[in-house]
């Protein structure tokens, strides 16, 4: 069973989708998916696992960061002997208008 807490309603998010996720040992997100416009950024909070992107496998461990382009077909798996916890941030690819220093008001 995959556990997900979506934060868009809780925080009133208007420019990003953020979720906190846990997959028990041996489990996975129950579907392969891609997006029309949103890239995904993952931060691995705990545990170990892998993500399969377009048929390629990438190992994941606590502390890893990963960005996946919208069209990348993906699915995340926990290791057989370890759950995996992660944050997923979705934002529209190519939408960043300015970085912090350029967007800040003094």
N, C-alpha and C positions, 0 to 999 in steps of 0.2 A: 504494500500500500504506500502510495506517495502522498506526503502531507505538504500542503501549500497554503501560505497565508499571503493574500494579495493586499497591498498597502494603498492602492489608488483611492479607495473610498475613505479609509481610515485617516489618511493624511491630506485628502483633497488634492491629489496630484493632477496637474494639467499638462505636463510635458513629458512624463515618463511613466512607465509601468514598472513597479518594483514588487518582487515577491521573495519570501523567505521559504525555503524548501528543505525537506528531509526525505531521503529515500532509505528505507531499512536495508540491511545487508542482504545482498542477492536480488534486490528489487530494481525497478527502473521506472522512468516516466513511461506511462502506458501507451505512448504513441510516438511515431516519427512525425516531425513537423518542420515547416519552413514558414516564412512570413512574407507578406506582400511588400511592406515598407520598413519594418522595424528590425534593426540589428539588436542582438542580445549581448550583454556583458555579464559574465559569470564571475563570482568570487567564491572560492571554496572555503567554507567556514571550518569544516571538520571532516575527518574520515578520508576515504579513498574511493576511487571509481574510475570511470572512463566516460568519454563522450564519443559517439560515432557521428561524423560529419561527412556526408556524401561518400559513405563507404570507408572512410579512413578513421582509425581509432586513435584517440589521444588520451593518455593516462592523466588522471587528476589526483592531486593531493592537497591537503590543507595548505592554504596560503596562495594557491594558484589563481591567476586571472586569465580569462579567456574571452575573446570577442568573436562572434559568429555573424557573418553577413546575412542579410535577410533571406537570400535564396538558398543558403546552406541547409540541407535536410539533416536534422539532428535528433539525437535521442541520448539521454544520460542514464548511466547505470551505476549502481553502487557495487563495490567489490563483494564477492561472495562472503567474505568474513568481516566486512566493515560497512556500517551505514555511511552515507555522505550527506553533509549539510551544505547548502549554498544559497547565495543571494543571486537573483536574476534581475537585471535591469534592462528594460526594453525602451529604446528611443528610436525615433525616425532617423534612418540613415541619412547623412548629409545635412541634417537640420541645425547643427550647431553654428550659431551666428558669430559668437565671440567666446574667447576663453575668459577665465576669471579676471585677469588683470584688465582686459579690454572691456569687460562688461560691468565692472565694479563702479559704484558711485561713491565719491568721498563726501 
